[in-house]
Amino acid sequence: MHPVPKAPLTSCEITYFPIDAKNYLEDIDKVLEIIKSYPVTVEIGILSTTIQGSSKEIFGLLQEIYHTMDEENCNFTISVMLSNICGCDP
């Protein structure tokens, strides 16, 4: 039996900026709940959140954040930095 190689990890730093939000902390909490619902490693910081996982999961959660917050009529900007080498040893 041959070992199955692990897929390389992707690192992502995301910052969600609510624009003209009456309850901006609630919006940020919604985004964090979406992130936490995925099977990724999460480190929540003061200004941004760092995520490690498969690229499929990371792109999926980014898409879910965008569509969920857009459907709730939130105005926002999202800053994303992705790396396939930064802190990505499985």
Jmol script that loads the backbone (N, CA, C; Angstrom):
load data "model"
ATOM      1  N   MET A   1       0.847  -1.184   0.000  1.00  0.00           N
ATOM      2  CA  MET A   1       0.000   0.000   0.000  1.00  0.00           C
ATOM      3  C   MET A   1       0.887   1.239   0.000  1.00  0.00           C
ATOM      4  N   HIS A   2       0.578   2.165  -0.860  1.00  0.00           N
ATOM      5  CA  HIS A   2       1.369   3.389  -0.976  1.00  0.00           C
ATOM      6  C   HIS A   2       0.722   4.508  -0.179  1.00  0.00           C
ATOM      7  N   PRO A   3       1.540   5.292   0.524  1.00  0.00           N
ATOM      8  CA  PRO A   3       0.962   6.421   1.264  1.00  0.00           C
ATOM      9  C   PRO A   3       0.387   7.449   0.290  1.00  0.00           C
ATOM     10  N   VAL A   4      -0.696   8.042   0.696  1.00  0.00           N
ATOM     11  CA  VAL A   4      -1.318   9.091  -0.111  1.00  0.00           C
ATOM     12  C   VAL A   4      -0.657  10.412   0.250  1.00  0.00           C
ATOM     13  N   PRO A   5      -0.065  11.093  -0.741  1.00  0.00           N
ATOM     14  CA  PRO A   5       0.583  12.373  -0.413  1.00  0.00           C
ATOM     15  C   PRO A   5      -0.448  13.414   0.006  1.00  0.00           C
ATOM     16  N   LYS A   6      -0.062  14.209   0.986  1.00  0.00           N
ATOM     17  CA  LYS A   6      -0.942  15.283   1.441  1.00  0.00           C
ATOM     18  C   LYS A   6      -0.921  16.422   0.433  1.00  0.00           C
ATOM     19  N   ALA A   7      -2.066  17.023   0.248  1.00  0.00           N
ATOM     20  CA  ALA A   7      -2.142  18.193  -0.625  1.00  0.00           C
ATOM     21  C   ALA A   7      -1.425  19.351   0.059  1.00  0.00           C
ATOM     22  N   PRO A   8      -0.724  20.175  -0.712  1.00  0.00           N
ATOM     23  CA  PRO A   8      -0.044  21.320  -0.092  1.00  0.00           C
ATOM     24  C   PRO A   8      -1.060  22.282   0.517  1.00  0.00           C
ATOM     25  N   LEU A   9      -0.636  22.898   1.589  1.00  0.00           N
ATOM     26  CA  LEU A   9      -1.494  23.878   2.254  1.00  0.00           C
ATOM     27  C   LEU A   9      -1.340  25.247   1.605  1.00  0.00           C
ATOM     28  N   THR A  10      -2.365  26.010   1.714  1.00  0.00           N
ATOM     29  CA  THR A  10      -2.355  27.397   1.269  1.00  0.00           C
ATOM     30  C   THR A  10      -2.527  28.268   2.505  1.00  0.00           C
ATOM     31  N   SER A  11      -1.771  29.347   2.570  1.00  0.00           N
ATOM     32  CA  SER A  11      -1.947  30.328   3.644  1.00  0.00           C
ATOM     33  C   SER A  11      -2.695  31.523   3.078  1.00  0.00           C
ATOM     34  N   CYS A  12      -3.554  32.091   3.908  1.00  0.00           N
ATOM     35  CA  CYS A  12      -4.360  33.229   3.482  1.00  0.00           C
ATOM     36  C   CYS A  12      -4.494  34.197   4.648  1.00  0.00           C
ATOM     37  N   GLU A  13      -4.276  35.460   4.368  1.00  0.00           N
ATOM     38  CA  GLU A  13      -4.565  36.504   5.347  1.00  0.00           C
ATOM     39  C   GLU A  13      -5.726  37.313   4.783  1.00  0.00           C
ATOM     40  N   ILE A  14      -6.779  37.448   5.575  1.00  0.00           N
ATOM     41  CA  ILE A  14      -7.976  38.151   5.118  1.00  0.00           C
ATOM     42  C   ILE A  14      -8.339  39.248   6.115  1.00  0.00           C
ATOM     43  N   THR A  15      -8.695  40.394   5.562  1.00  0.00           N
ATOM     44  CA  THR A  15      -9.216  41.493   6.366  1.00  0.00           C
ATOM     45  C   THR A  15     -10.533  41.922   5.738  1.00  0.00           C
ATOM     46  N   TYR A  16     -11.587  41.919   6.540  1.00  0.00           N
ATOM     47  CA  TYR A  16     -12.918  42.313   6.083  1.00  0.00           C
ATOM     48  C   TYR A  16     -13.199  43.713   6.612  1.00  0.00           C
ATOM     49  N   PHE A  17     -13.505  44.627   5.699  1.00  0.00           N
ATOM     50  CA  PHE A  17     -13.788  46.016   6.062  1.00  0.00           C
ATOM     51  C   PHE A  17     -15.254  46.335   5.788  1.00  0.00           C
ATOM     52  N   PRO A  18     -16.109  46.410   6.826  1.00  0.00           N
ATOM     53  CA  PRO A  18     -17.492  46.835   6.606  1.00  0.00           C
ATOM     54  C   PRO A  18     -17.509  48.325   6.240  1.00  0.00           C
ATOM     55  N   ILE A  19     -18.338  48.689   5.281  1.00  0.00           N
ATOM     56  CA  ILE A  19     -18.447  50.082   4.848  1.00  0.00           C
ATOM     57  C   ILE A  19     -19.847  50.587   5.216  1.00  0.00           C
ATOM     58  N   ASP A  20     -19.910  51.676   5.956  1.00  0.00           N
ATOM     59  CA  ASP A  20     -21.191  52.288   6.361  1.00  0.00           C
ATOM     60  C   ASP A  20     -22.116  51.308   7.077  1.00  0.00           C
ATOM     61  N   ALA A  21     -21.549  50.414   7.863  1.00  0.00           N
ATOM     62  CA  ALA A  21     -22.360  49.427   8.589  1.00  0.00           C
ATOM     63  C   ALA A  21     -22.815  50.011   9.921  1.00  0.00           C
ATOM     64  N   LYS A  22     -24.085  49.822  10.235  1.00  0.00           N
ATOM     65  CA  LYS A  22     -24.601  50.280  11.522  1.00  0.00           C
ATOM     66  C   LYS A  22     -24.101  49.391  12.650  1.00  0.00           C
ATOM     67  N   ASN A  23     -23.984  48.112  12.373  1.00  0.00           N
ATOM     68  CA  ASN A  23     -23.514  47.140  13.367  1.00  0.00           C
ATOM     69  C   ASN A  23     -22.296  46.402  12.814  1.00  0.00           C
ATOM     70  N   TYR A  24     -21.212  47.135  12.615  1.00  0.00           N
ATOM     71  CA  TYR A  24     -20.044  46.561  11.949  1.00  0.00           C
ATOM     72  C   TYR A  24     -19.463  45.364  12.688  1.00  0.00           C
ATOM     73  N   LEU A  25     -19.546  45.335  14.025  1.00  0.00           N
ATOM     74  CA  LEU A  25     -19.016  44.187  14.765  1.00  0.00           C
ATOM     75  C   LEU A  25     -19.831  42.927  14.481  1.00  0.00           C
ATOM     76  N   GLU A  26     -21.131  43.077  14.295  1.00  0.00           N
ATOM     77  CA  GLU A  26     -21.969  41.933  13.928  1.00  0.00           C
ATOM     78  C   GLU A  26     -21.586  41.408  12.548  1.00  0.00           C
ATOM     79  N   ASP A  27     -21.294  42.309  11.624  1.00  0.00           N
ATOM     80  CA  ASP A  27     -20.870  41.890  10.288  1.00  0.00           C
ATOM     81  C   ASP A  27     -19.554  41.118  10.358  1.00  0.00           C
ATOM     82  N   ILE A  28     -18.616  41.625  11.129  1.00  0.00           N
ATOM     83  CA  ILE A  28     -17.331  40.943  11.282  1.00  0.00           C
ATOM     84  C   ILE A  28     -17.534  39.578  11.927  1.00  0.00           C
ATOM     85  N   ASP A  29     -18.396  39.498  12.932  1.00  0.00           N
ATOM     86  CA  ASP A  29     -18.679  38.212  13.576  1.00  0.00           C
ATOM     87  C   ASP A  29     -19.278  37.210  12.590  1.00  0.00           C
ATOM     88  N   LYS A  30     -20.151  37.663  11.681  1.00  0.00           N
ATOM     89  CA  LYS A  30     -20.718  36.775  10.663  1.00  0.00           C
ATOM     90  C   LYS A  30     -19.620  36.207   9.778  1.00  0.00           C
ATOM     91  N   VAL A  31     -18.693  37.066   9.374  1.00  0.00           N
ATOM     92  CA  VAL A  31     -17.582  36.624   8.531  1.00  0.00           C
ATOM     93  C   VAL A  31     -16.731  35.594   9.275  1.00  0.00           C
ATOM     94  N   LEU A  32     -16.443  35.852  10.543  1.00  0.00           N
ATOM     95  CA  LEU A  32     -15.640  34.906  11.324  1.00  0.00           C
ATOM     96  C   LEU A  32     -16.359  33.570  11.492  1.00  0.00           C
ATOM     97  N   GLU A  33     -17.670  33.591  11.648  1.00  0.00           N
ATOM     98  CA  GLU A  33     -18.432  32.340  11.761  1.00  0.00           C
ATOM     99  C   GLU A  33     -18.360  31.539  10.469  1.00  0.00           C
ATOM    100  N   ILE A  34     -18.406  32.212   9.339  1.00  0.00           N
ATOM    101  CA  ILE A  34     -18.257  31.519   8.055  1.00  0.00           C
ATOM    102  C   ILE A  34     -16.890  30.854   7.996  1.00  0.00           C
ATOM    103  N   ILE A  35     -15.847  31.595   8.349  1.00  0.00           N
ATOM    104  CA  ILE A  35     -14.489  31.047   8.311  1.00  0.00           C
ATOM    105  C   ILE A  35     -14.374  29.838   9.230  1.00  0.00           C
ATOM    106  N   LYS A  36     -14.902  29.950  10.444  1.00  0.00           N
ATOM    107  CA  LYS A  36     -14.803  28.861  11.425  1.00  0.00           C
ATOM    108  C   LYS A  36     -15.593  27.621  11.014  1.00  0.00           C
ATOM    109  N   SER A  37     -16.532  27.757  10.090  1.00  0.00           N
ATOM    110  CA  SER A  37     -17.339  26.613   9.664  1.00  0.00           C
ATOM    111  C   SER A  37     -16.593  25.716   8.673  1.00  0.00           C
ATOM    112  N   TYR A  38     -15.427  26.138   8.233  1.00  0.00           N
ATOM    113  CA  TYR A  38     -14.631  25.370   7.272  1.00  0.00           C
ATOM    114  C   TYR A  38     -13.532  24.596   7.996  1.00  0.00           C
ATOM    115  N   PRO A  39     -13.107  23.464   7.421  1.00  0.00           N
ATOM    116  CA  PRO A  39     -12.040  22.665   8.031  1.00  0.00           C
ATOM    117  C   PRO A  39     -10.658  23.251   7.723  1.00  0.00           C
ATOM    118  N   VAL A  40     -10.385  24.407   8.297  1.00  0.00           N
ATOM    119  CA  VAL A  40      -9.119  25.108   8.105  1.00  0.00           C
ATOM    120  C   VAL A  40      -8.576  25.521   9.471  1.00  0.00           C
ATOM    121  N   THR A  41      -7.299  25.827   9.512  1.00  0.00           N
ATOM    122  CA  THR A  41      -6.680  26.360  10.720  1.00  0.00           C
ATOM    123  C   THR A  41      -6.858  27.875  10.699  1.00  0.00           C
ATOM    124  N   VAL A  42      -7.317  28.427  11.810  1.00  0.00           N
ATOM    125  CA  VAL A  42      -7.654  29.856  11.862  1.00  0.00           C
ATOM    126  C   VAL A  42      -6.927  30.523  13.023  1.00  0.00           C
ATOM    127  N   GLU A  43      -6.333  31.671  12.750  1.00  0.00           N
ATOM    128  CA  GLU A  43      -5.740  32.505  13.795  1.00  0.00           C
ATOM    129  C   GLU A  43      -6.338  33.903  13.638  1.00  0.00           C
ATOM    130  N   ILE A  44      -7.177  34.280  14.597  1.00  0.00           N
ATOM    131  CA  ILE A  44      -7.856  35.572  14.533  1.00  0.00           C
ATOM    132  C   ILE A  44      -6.980  36.616  15.210  1.00  0.00           C
ATOM    133  N   GLY A  45      -6.635  37.657  14.458  1.00  0.00           N
ATOM    134  CA  GLY A  45      -5.817  38.731  14.988  1.00  0.00           C
ATOM    135  C   GLY A  45      -6.635  39.999  15.175  1.00  0.00           C
ATOM    136  N   ILE A  46      -5.975  41.034  15.632  1.00  0.00           N
ATOM    137  CA  ILE A  46      -6.649  42.304  15.876  1.00  0.00           C
ATOM    138  C   ILE A  46      -7.096  42.955  14.564  1.00  0.00           C
ATOM    139  N   LEU A  47      -6.242  42.885  13.540  1.00  0.00           N
ATOM    140  CA  LEU A  47      -6.543  43.561  12.281  1.00  0.00           C
ATOM    141  C   LEU A  47      -6.877  42.625  11.133  1.00  0.00           C
ATOM    142  N   SER A  48      -6.521  41.351  11.263  1.00  0.00           N
ATOM    143  CA  SER A  48      -6.768  40.408  10.176  1.00  0.00           C
ATOM    144  C   SER A  48      -6.846  38.996  10.733  1.00  0.00           C
ATOM    145  N   THR A  49      -7.253  38.074   9.876  1.00  0.00           N
ATOM    146  CA  THR A  49      -7.353  36.665  10.239  1.00  0.00           C
ATOM    147  C   THR A  49      -6.479  35.871   9.286  1.00  0.00           C
ATOM    148  N   THR A  50      -5.681  34.960   9.833  1.00  0.00           N
ATOM    149  CA  THR A  50      -4.831  34.093   9.033  1.00  0.00           C
ATOM    150  C   THR A  50      -5.456  32.710   8.986  1.00  0.00           C
ATOM    151  N   ILE A  51      -5.488  32.143   7.796  1.00  0.00           N
ATOM    152  CA  ILE A  51      -6.120  30.849   7.567  1.00  0.00           C
ATOM    153  C   ILE A  51      -5.128  29.953   6.842  1.00  0.00           C
ATOM    154  N   GLN A  52      -5.094  28.665   7.212  1.00  0.00           N
ATOM    155  CA  GLN A  52      -4.322  27.675   6.471  1.00  0.00           C
ATOM    156  C   GLN A  52      -5.222  26.497   6.165  1.00  0.00           C
ATOM    157  N   GLY A  53      -5.154  26.029   4.943  1.00  0.00           N
ATOM    158  CA  GLY A  53      -5.947  24.880   4.536  1.00  0.00           C
ATOM    159  C   GLY A  53      -5.732  24.614   3.063  1.00  0.00           C
ATOM    160  N   SER A  54      -6.564  23.762   2.510  1.00  0.00           N
ATOM    161  CA  SER A  54      -6.456  23.491   1.078  1.00  0.00           C
ATOM    162  C   SER A  54      -6.925  24.723   0.307  1.00  0.00           C
ATOM    163  N   SER A  55      -6.379  24.885  -0.878  1.00  0.00           N
ATOM    164  CA  SER A  55      -6.798  26.032  -1.691  1.00  0.00           C
ATOM    165  C   SER A  55      -8.289  25.941  -2.005  1.00  0.00           C
ATOM    166  N   LYS A  56      -8.805  24.732  -2.170  1.00  0.00           N
ATOM    167  CA  LYS A  56     -10.236  24.557  -2.451  1.00  0.00           C
ATOM    168  C   LYS A  56     -11.084  25.110  -1.305  1.00  0.00           C
ATOM    169  N   GLU A  57     -10.710  24.788  -0.070  1.00  0.00           N
ATOM    170  CA  GLU A  57     -11.462  25.279   1.090  1.00  0.00           C
ATOM    171  C   GLU A  57     -11.343  26.790   1.223  1.00  0.00           C
ATOM    172  N   ILE A  58     -10.148  27.310   1.034  1.00  0.00           N
ATOM    173  CA  ILE A  58      -9.943  28.752   1.193  1.00  0.00           C
ATOM    174  C   ILE A  58     -10.720  29.535   0.135  1.00  0.00           C
ATOM    175  N   PHE A  59     -10.641  29.116  -1.117  1.00  0.00           N
ATOM    176  CA  PHE A  59     -11.399  29.824  -2.150  1.00  0.00           C
ATOM    177  C   PHE A  59     -12.897  29.660  -1.937  1.00  0.00           C
ATOM    178  N   GLY A  60     -13.310  28.513  -1.417  1.00  0.00           N
ATOM    179  CA  GLY A  60     -14.724  28.303  -1.112  1.00  0.00           C
ATOM    180  C   GLY A  60     -15.224  29.236  -0.028  1.00  0.00           C
ATOM    181  N   LEU A  61     -14.440  29.388   1.036  1.00  0.00           N
ATOM    182  CA  LEU A  61     -14.892  30.266   2.126  1.00  0.00           C
ATOM    183  C   LEU A  61     -14.864  31.722   1.705  1.00  0.00           C
ATOM    184  N   LEU A  62     -13.900  32.108   0.874  1.00  0.00           N
ATOM    185  CA  LEU A  62     -13.885  33.488   0.371  1.00  0.00           C
ATOM    186  C   LEU A  62     -15.132  33.769  -0.466  1.00  0.00           C
ATOM    187  N   GLN A  63     -15.494  32.803  -1.292  1.00  0.00           N
ATOM    188  CA  GLN A  63     -16.696  32.962  -2.111  1.00  0.00           C
ATOM    189  C   GLN A  63     -17.947  33.026  -1.237  1.00  0.00           C
ATOM    190  N   GLU A  64     -18.006  32.186  -0.210  1.00  0.00           N
ATOM    191  CA  GLU A  64     -19.164  32.201   0.682  1.00  0.00           C
ATOM    192  C   GLU A  64     -19.264  33.524   1.439  1.00  0.00           C
ATOM    193  N   ILE A  65     -18.139  34.038   1.911  1.00  0.00           N
ATOM    194  CA  ILE A  65     -18.147  35.340   2.592  1.00  0.00           C
ATOM    195  C   ILE A  65     -18.709  36.405   1.655  1.00  0.00           C
ATOM    196  N   TYR A  66     -18.182  36.450   0.442  1.00  0.00           N
ATOM    197  CA  TYR A  66     -18.621  37.471  -0.513  1.00  0.00           C
ATOM    198  C   TYR A  66     -20.123  37.385  -0.766  1.00  0.00           C
ATOM    199  N   HIS A  67     -20.595  36.188  -1.115  1.00  0.00           N
ATOM    200  CA  HIS A  67     -22.008  36.043  -1.478  1.00  0.00           C
ATOM    201  C   HIS A  67     -22.941  36.236  -0.282  1.00  0.00           C
ATOM    202  N   THR A  68     -22.562  35.721   0.881  1.00  0.00           N
ATOM    203  CA  THR A  68     -23.407  35.862   2.071  1.00  0.00           C
ATOM    204  C   THR A  68     -23.564  37.326   2.458  1.00  0.00           C
ATOM    205  N   MET A  69     -22.453  38.032   2.532  1.00  0.00           N
ATOM    206  CA  MET A  69     -22.518  39.422   2.966  1.00  0.00           C
ATOM    207  C   MET A  69     -23.177  40.302   1.900  1.00  0.00           C
ATOM    208  N   ASP A  70     -22.970  39.986   0.634  1.00  0.00           N
ATOM    209  CA  ASP A  70     -23.615  40.727  -0.444  1.00  0.00           C
ATOM    210  C   ASP A  70     -25.129  40.512  -0.413  1.00  0.00           C
ATOM    211  N   GLU A  71     -25.563  39.275  -0.179  1.00  0.00           N
ATOM    212  CA  GLU A  71     -26.994  38.978  -0.110  1.00  0.00           C
ATOM    213  C   GLU A  71     -27.663  39.661   1.085  1.00  0.00           C
ATOM    214  N   GLU A  72     -26.882  39.968   2.120  1.00  0.00           N
ATOM    215  CA  GLU A  72     -27.421  40.676   3.284  1.00  0.00           C
ATOM    216  C   GLU A  72     -27.325  42.193   3.108  1.00  0.00           C
ATOM    217  N   ASN A  73     -27.049  42.615   1.880  1.00  0.00           N
ATOM    218  CA  ASN A  73     -26.959  44.036   1.523  1.00  0.00           C
ATOM    219  C   ASN A  73     -25.896  44.788   2.309  1.00  0.00           C
ATOM    220  N   CYS A  74     -24.826  44.104   2.640  1.00  0.00           N
ATOM    221  CA  CYS A  74     -23.693  44.744   3.312  1.00  0.00           C
ATOM    222  C   CYS A  74     -22.772  45.348   2.257  1.00  0.00           C
ATOM    223  N   ASN A  75     -22.236  46.503   2.564  1.00  0.00           N
ATOM    224  CA  ASN A  75     -21.191  47.103   1.738  1.00  0.00           C
ATOM    225  C   ASN A  75     -19.865  46.789   2.405  1.00  0.00           C
ATOM    226  N   PHE A  76     -18.886  46.372   1.617  1.00  0.00           N
ATOM    227  CA  PHE A  76     -17.630  45.929   2.215  1.00  0.00           C
ATOM    228  C   PHE A  76     -16.491  45.953   1.210  1.00  0.00           C
ATOM    229  N   THR A  77     -15.305  45.899   1.754  1.00  0.00           N
ATOM    230  CA  THR A  77     -14.083  45.645   1.007  1.00  0.00           C
ATOM    231  C   THR A  77     -13.394  44.493   1.713  1.00  0.00           C
ATOM    232  N   ILE A  78     -12.831  43.583   0.941  1.00  0.00           N
ATOM    233  CA  ILE A  78     -12.084  42.464   1.512  1.00  0.00           C
ATOM    234  C   ILE A  78     -10.670  42.519   0.955  1.00  0.00           C
ATOM    235  N   SER A  79      -9.695  42.517   1.846  1.00  0.00           N
ATOM    236  CA  SER A  79      -8.293  42.448   1.459  1.00  0.00           C
ATOM    237  C   SER A  79      -7.815  41.020   1.703  1.00  0.00           C
ATOM    238  N   VAL A  80      -7.249  40.399   0.660  1.00  0.00           N
ATOM    239  CA  VAL A  80      -6.820  39.003   0.757  1.00  0.00           C
ATOM    240  C   VAL A  80      -5.388  38.880   0.260  1.00  0.00           C
ATOM    241  N   MET A  81      -4.554  38.171   1.038  1.00  0.00           N
ATOM    242  CA  MET A  81      -3.215  37.820   0.600  1.00  0.00           C
ATOM    243  C   MET A  81      -3.119  36.300   0.652  1.00  0.00           C
ATOM    244  N   LEU A  82      -2.702  35.673  -0.454  1.00  0.00           N
ATOM    245  CA  LEU A  82      -2.593  34.220  -0.541  1.00  0.00           C
ATOM    246  C   LEU A  82      -1.151  33.819  -0.790  1.00  0.00           C
ATOM    247  N   SER A  83      -0.765  32.667  -0.248  1.00  0.00           N
ATOM    248  CA  SER A  83       0.570  32.136  -0.489  1.00  0.00           C
ATOM    249  C   SER A  83       0.512  30.619  -0.574  1.00  0.00           C
ATOM    250  N   ASN A  84       1.262  30.064  -1.516  1.00  0.00           N
ATOM    251  CA  ASN A  84       1.385  28.617  -1.584  1.00  0.00           C
ATOM    252  C   ASN A  84       2.691  28.134  -0.955  1.00  0.00           C
ATOM    253  N   ILE A  85       3.461  29.051  -0.371  1.00  0.00           N
ATOM    254  CA  ILE A  85       4.725  28.663   0.256  1.00  0.00           C
ATOM    255  C   ILE A  85       4.902  29.185   1.675  1.00  0.00           C
ATOM    256  N   CYS A  86       4.157  30.189   2.069  1.00  0.00           N
ATOM    257  CA  CYS A  86       4.361  30.854   3.353  1.00  0.00           C
ATOM    258  C   CYS A  86       3.722  30.068   4.493  1.00  0.00           C
ATOM    259  N   GLY A  87       4.524  29.367   5.289  1.00  0.00           N
ATOM    260  CA  GLY A  87       4.007  28.617   6.427  1.00  0.00           C
ATOM    261  C   GLY A  87       3.133  27.455   6.030  1.00  0.00           C
ATOM    262  N   CYS A  88       3.457  26.834   4.903  1.00  0.00           N
ATOM    263  CA  CYS A  88       2.550  25.837   4.332  1.00  0.00           C
ATOM    264  C   CYS A  88       3.044  24.400   4.439  1.00  0.00           C
ATOM    265  N   ASP A  89       3.976  24.109   5.296  1.00  0.00           N
ATOM    266  CA  ASP A  89       4.411  22.723   5.434  1.00  0.00           C
ATOM    267  C   ASP A  89       3.295  21.913   6.065  1.00  0.00           C
ATOM    268  N   PRO A  90       2.903  20.790   5.404  1.00  0.00           N
ATOM    269  CA  PRO A  90       1.823  19.975   5.979  1.00  0.00           C
ATOM    270  C   PRO A  90       2.235  19.301   7.260  1.00  0.00           C
TER     271      PRO A  90
END
end "model"
wireframe off; spacefill off
backbone 0.3
color backbone group
